[in-house]
Amino acid sequence: MRSIVASMSLAQKIGQMTQAEIKSITPAEVRKYYIGSVLNGGGSWPGDNKHARIDAWLALSDAYCDASMATDAAVKIPIISGTNAVHGDNNVFGATLFPHNTGLGAADGAANVTCSATAQASVLRTPAAGSEANVAIEWPTGAAVRRLRPVSVHRRDAR
């Protein structure tokens, strides 16, 4: 790891620490600026098409990945793609949506939290999402979780 970082220019290091939202960056800019991560946040779609099909999402993801591997960096670093899927994959037309995590936690049903997180992870890990997809589910935090667990689930939770 040290040798990789040592081989990077300042521009490459800054780019790798940058996450851009998909409506604000093109694959060409990912390559040019060595961007480390792109986010599919709320209200963004491939080609600004709210009804984009899964193949359009996959093509956009592939374009970002290909761009990240086409830089002039000595060591190629594949881009990390993030998606706002806390309530389900709400940017994909026709996807299943789930209640907000705070609502799930407040409902005092750990099984509901587990069920929705497991369902969302399975959707994001489908072949259409890419065979290399890694999924991190955001669990409810704060007071709602206190009803489910006696201790904090996140080290930054100060309570």
ABEGO torsion letter per residue (X at the ends): XAAAAAABBAAAAAAAABBBBAAABBAAAAAAAGBABBBBBBGBBBGGBAABBAAAAAAAAAAAAAAAAABABABBBBBBBBBBAAAEBAABBGBBBBBBAAAAAAAGBAAAAAAAAAAAAAAAABAAAEAABBBBBBBBBEAAAAAABABBABAABAX
